[in-house]
Structures are given as C-alpha cells and as structure tokens.
Amino acid sequence: MNPWFNAPIPGVTMLATKSSLTHSAESTGSHSWLEKRLLPLIWNRIGPAPVRVVLGSGAVASPPDVVPRFTVWIRDLRTLAQLVLDAEIAFGEAWIDGRIRVTGDLTGLLETVYASMGDAHWRPAWYSRLVSQWTDKWQANTLEGSRNNIHSHYDLGNDFYRLWLDPELVYTCAYFPSASTTLEEAQTAKMEYICRKLRLRPGETVAEAGCGWGSLALYMARNYGVRVKAFNISREQIRHAQQRAREEGLQDRVEFVEDDYRNASGRFDAFLSVGMLEHVGRENYGQFGQVIHQLIGDHGRG
C-alpha cells in the first residue's frame, strides 16, 4: 500500500460539479497510476509540510506520520503536474485561475510550506533540468534578451501598476524608520536614505541604472540639486519618467535614456542602481562592475 495515500475524504467530489472538473470521479481509474506517481513528488519538492492534497478525482494524499493542518484542493491532473515542475509559480497561477482552493488560513499555509521547503530532498529530474536550461537560455540577459524580459515584465501598461503601487510608483523594498511609518512614507524614507549614503552634493552628476518610473532620479534632482542621467529599457517607464520631469520642470537636470546600462558612457561623481541585480543576472556581475568603474573611476561613490 502506498503510504502517501489515505482513505478518501467523504464528499470530496462535492468540491465542484462534475462538469467543472477536468478529471471527474469516473475517470479515477485511468489516472490513478499517474496520480500515485505525481502526488509523492509534491512533498519531495516542499518537504514534509502538514498538508493534505485532494484531487478532483477523489484521490487524497498527505505525508506519512504528519497530521495535516491544511487541505489543498487541486482541480485536475494538469495542475498537479505543473506543481511538481514548479510549485512556487504554478501554485499562484492556479490559485488565480480557481484551479486550487485551500481549506484553512492561506497565509499560514504559505508560511508553513516555505519553512518546510528547507527540509525537502528534491533533486531536479531530467525534464526539470531541461526546462530550466531552456528557460535560462530564453531569458538570458543579453542586450536583446534583457529588452525582451523587461518588455514582458514592465511594459504591461502604467495603469496596471498604479492599481497597487504607491503614488510615486516605487517598485523596490521600502525603509521603515519606525513601526508607525506608512508604506508611502517608507518609500520616501528609502530614497532619502540612499541619497544620504551617497553623500550627494549640489552640482554633482549621478548615473542611475534601471530607474523604474523615475521617482528616485527626480527626488535626487529636486532635493539635492544634482544632475542625473538614468538608463532604462522599459519604454512605458521611460515615457512616464520623462513626462514627470517635464511636469516638474526638471527636464534640464534629469535625463531619462531608453537604453541598456551597458551602453552608458561619460564620467559621473556617483552611480546607483536599486533592485536591479536580478535583471543583471549573476553571470553578468563582472561586466556590471566594469560598467560602474568606467562611469565613476577610482574616486566615485556608488
């Protein structure tokens, strides 16, 4: 008997109507073998988390010798396979699509699973390694690849980002000087903190790589009297930043350039880049350092 499988929970098939399930209860037999192969792989990925998994077919599984605290309802076999391949991405997408439902506290489930992942014994199978290699090649941070990556991420329309970012459209981590600081105040505090760390002085020149919607560049020019040249390959972000510079009368002190930071030239007193290393890619850190040295030399600040 497979230790991962428990007795079916009564009423499991009541989770959804037969027509809404890709694999209804009558199809259990045709997929039973595959389900029994895939379900144990879930805990190989996330560790012995106290989670009961219920499939639309009625199959039920949980880790052996663990009392489940949460129940995750998975609608179909396709969703289960996606979770095995990439649990972190697939869970969020399936939750949005309604292909996964959770009994219990969702936040508690996620915190528990992330803590459990450190105890997982998963090693990528050949298909996962193949997908990973293909993805890495397709998303490579070449000049063209980076532009494609940024376009698919940030050029979704500024109205979309206005729905959930602060008024300044600041996208990276905030700095909270106190527990009572609001998110908007924390974003401003972060920009101020960065400027103080750079010891900016009026009249200096600053290069910024990956400027987002331009808030930090405009903040530096407005509050510290510096001249900023900011590079970004997101067309939507650059257009927004340029418009803001014109509206604030700062277009003579802040130049927003739609180009890759690797094409930057000139000499500057200071260099900064906030929250962009994931777009640089670890394999390009050396080149990133060379660009910084080229722009600020041995005596600049960054």
C-alpha positions in Angstrom: 0.0 0.0 0.0 1.3 3.4 -0.9 2.0 5.3 2.4 1.2 8.6 0.7 -2.4 7.7 0.0 -5.1 7.9 2.7 -8.7 6.9 2.7 -10.8 9.3 0.5 -12.4 12.2 2.4 -16.2 11.9 2.3 -17.7 14.4 -0.1 -14.5 15.2 -1.9 -16.2 15.2 -5.3 -18.6 17.9 -3.9 -15.8 20.4 -4.2 -17.0 21.2 -7.7 -19.6 19.9 -10.1 -18.7 17.1 -12.5 -18.7 19.4 -15.5 -16.2 21.8 -13.9 -13.6 19.2 -13.2 -11.2 18.1 -16.0 -11.0 14.7 -14.4 -14.2 13.6 -12.7 -14.7 10.8 -10.3 -15.5 8.3 -13.1 -12.0 8.9 -14.6 -10.1 8.0 -11.4 -9.1 4.6 -12.7 -7.5 5.9 -15.9 -5.3 8.4 -14.0 -4.8 6.5 -10.7 -1.3 5.3 -11.6 -0.1 8.7 -12.7 -1.6 10.4 -9.7 0.1 8.0 -7.4 3.4 8.8 -9.1 3.0 12.5 -9.1 1.5 13.1 -5.6 4.5 11.9 -3.6 6.7 14.3 -5.7 4.8 17.2 -4.2 6.4 16.5 -0.8 9.8 15.9 -2.4 9.5 19.5 -3.5 8.2 21.1 -0.4 9.3 18.8 2.4 7.1 17.1 5.0 4.6 20.0 5.2 1.4 19.2 7.2 -0.7 19.5 4.0 -3.5 17.2 2.7 -3.9 17.2 -1.1 -7.2 16.4 -2.6 -7.6 15.9 -6.3 -10.8 16.4 -8.3 -10.9 12.7 -9.0 -11.2 11.9 -5.3 -7.5 10.8 -4.7 -6.2 12.1 -1.3 -2.6 12.3 -0.1 -0.6 13.7 2.8 2.9 13.0 4.1 3.2 9.9 6.3 3.4 10.4 10.1 2.3 14.0 9.8 -1.1 15.4 10.9 -2.4 17.7 8.2 -3.2 21.3 9.2 -4.3 22.5 5.8 -6.1 21.0 2.9 -5.3 21.9 -0.7 -7.9 21.1 -3.3 -6.3 20.6 -6.8 -8.9 20.5 -9.6 -7.1 18.4 -12.2 -4.1 16.4 -13.2 -2.6 19.2 -15.3 -2.4 21.4 -12.3 -0.8 18.7 -10.2 1.8 18.1 -12.9 2.6 21.9 -13.0 3.0 21.9 -9.2 5.6 19.1 -9.5 7.5 21.0 -12.2 7.5 24.5 -10.5 5.5 24.6 -7.3 6.1 28.3 -6.5 4.9 29.7 -9.8 2.2 27.1 -10.5 0.5 27.5 -7.1 0.0 31.2 -7.6 -1.3 30.9 -11.2 -3.6 28.0 -10.3 -4.9 29.9 -7.3 -5.8 32.9 -9.5 -7.4 30.7 -12.1 -9.5 28.9 -9.5 -7.8 25.5 -10.1 -6.6 25.4 -6.5 -8.5 26.1 -3.3 -7.3 26.0 0.3 -9.1 25.0 3.5 -7.5 26.9 6.3 -5.5 30.0 6.5 -3.8 30.7 3.2 -1.1 32.9 4.7 -0.4 30.2 7.3 -0.2 27.6 4.6 2.3 29.5 2.6 4.5 30.3 5.6 4.4 26.6 6.7 5.3 25.4 3.2 8.2 27.8 2.8 9.6 26.8 6.2 9.2 23.1 5.2 11.0 23.5 1.8 14.3 23.7 3.6 13.8 20.1 4.6 13.0 18.9 1.1 15.1 16.2 -0.5 14.2 17.1 -4.1 16.7 16.8 -6.9 15.7 18.1 -10.3 14.7 15.3 -12.7 15.9 15.4 -16.3 12.7 17.1 -17.5 13.1 19.9 -14.9 16.8 20.4 -15.8 15.8 20.5 -19.5 13.1 23.1 -18.8 15.4 25.1 -16.6 18.2 25.1 -19.3 15.7 26.2 -21.9 14.3 28.9 -19.7 17.8 30.2 -18.8 18.7 30.4 -22.5 15.5 32.1 -23.5 15.7 34.6 -20.6 19.4 35.2 -21.0 20.4 38.8 -20.1 21.9 39.6 -23.4 21.2 43.1 -24.8 18.3 41.7 -26.8 17.2 39.2 -24.1 17.1 41.8 -21.4 15.0 44.1 -23.5 12.5 41.2 -24.1 12.5 40.3 -20.4 11.8 43.9 -19.3 9.2 44.4 -22.0 7.2 41.4 -20.9 7.5 42.4 -17.2 7.2 46.2 -17.0 5.5 47.3 -20.3 2.2 45.9 -19.2 0.7 49.5 -19.0 1.3 52.0 -16.3 -2.4 52.0 -15.3 -1.9 48.4 -14.1 0.9 49.3 -11.8 -1.0 52.4 -10.5 -3.6 50.0 -9.1 -1.2 48.6 -6.4 2.0 50.7 -6.2 2.3 53.9 -4.2 1.7 57.3 -5.9 5.5 57.5 -6.7 5.3 54.1 -8.4 8.3 52.9 -6.4 8.7 49.2 -7.0 11.5 48.1 -4.7 11.8 47.4 -1.0 10.9 50.2 1.4 12.7 51.5 4.5 10.7 51.8 7.7 12.4 54.1 10.3 9.6 53.2 12.8 6.8 50.8 13.2 4.2 53.6 12.6 5.7 54.5 9.2 3.3 54.1 6.3 4.3 52.4 3.1 4.3 55.7 1.2 6.4 57.3 3.9 8.8 54.3 3.9 9.4 54.6 0.2 10.3 58.3 0.6 12.5 57.4 3.6 14.3 54.8 1.4 15.0 57.4 -1.3 16.3 59.9 1.4 18.4 57.2 3.0 20.1 56.3 -0.4 20.8 60.0 -1.1 22.5 60.4 2.3 24.5 57.2 1.9 25.8 58.6 -1.4 26.7 61.9 0.3 25.3 63.9 -2.6 26.2 67.5 -3.1 24.7 70.2 -5.3 26.1 70.3 -8.8 27.3 66.7 -8.8 26.5 64.2 -11.6 24.8 60.9 -11.0 24.3 57.8 -13.2 21.4 55.5 -12.4 20.9 52.1 -13.9 17.4 50.8 -14.1 15.5 53.8 -12.9 11.9 52.4 -12.9 9.3 55.2 -13.2 11.9 57.8 -12.3 11.0 58.6 -8.8 14.5 58.4 -7.3 16.2 60.3 -10.1 13.6 63.1 -9.7 14.0 63.0 -5.9 17.8 63.4 -6.1 17.5 66.4 -8.5 14.7 68.1 -6.6 16.1 67.7 -3.1 19.9 67.5 -3.6 20.5 69.7 -6.6 22.3 67.0 -8.6 22.2 66.3 -12.3 21.1 62.7 -13.1 21.3 60.5 -16.2 19.1 57.5 -15.8 19.1 54.4 -18.1 16.2 52.1 -18.6 15.0 49.8 -21.3 11.3 49.8 -20.4 9.5 52.1 -22.9 6.5 52.6 -20.6 8.6 53.5 -17.6 10.8 55.9 -19.6 7.8 57.7 -21.1 6.2 58.2 -17.7 9.5 59.4 -16.1 10.1 61.9 -19.0 6.6 63.2 -18.6 7.1 63.7 -14.9 10.3 65.5 -15.4 8.6 67.9 -17.8 5.7 68.4 -15.4 8.1 69.3 -12.5 10.3 71.4 -14.6 13.3 69.1 -14.0 14.0 68.1 -17.6 17.2 70.2 -17.6 18.6 68.3 -14.6 17.3 64.7 -15.2 17.8 62.9 -18.5 15.9 59.6 -18.9 17.6 57.5 -21.6 15.8 54.5 -23.1 18.9 52.3 -23.4 20.7 49.4 -21.7 23.1 50.4 -18.8 25.8 48.5 -20.7 25.7 51.2 -23.3 26.2 54.0 -20.8 29.2 56.4 -21.3 30.6 59.5 -19.7 32.0 60.3 -16.2 30.0 60.8 -13.1 30.5 61.6 -9.4 28.2 58.8 -8.2 26.5 55.7 -9.5 23.4 53.9 -8.1 21.2 51.0 -9.0 18.3 49.9 -6.8 16.7 46.5 -7.0 18.1 45.6 -10.4 20.6 42.8 -9.8 18.0 40.2 -10.7 17.8 41.7 -14.1 21.6 41.8 -14.5 22.0 38.1 -13.7 24.8 36.6 -11.7 26.7 35.7 -14.8 26.9 39.4 -15.7 28.0 40.8 -12.3 31.6 41.2 -13.5 30.5 43.2 -16.5 28.2 45.2 -14.3 31.2 46.1 -12.1 33.2 47.1 -15.2 30.5 49.5 -16.3 30.4 51.1 -12.8 34.2 51.6 -12.8 34.0 53.0 -16.3 31.4 55.6 -15.2 32.9 56.7 -11.8 36.5 55.6 -12.0 38.5 55.0 -8.8 37.2 58.0 -6.9 33.4 58.0 -7.5 30.8 56.8 -5.0 28.2 54.1 -5.5 
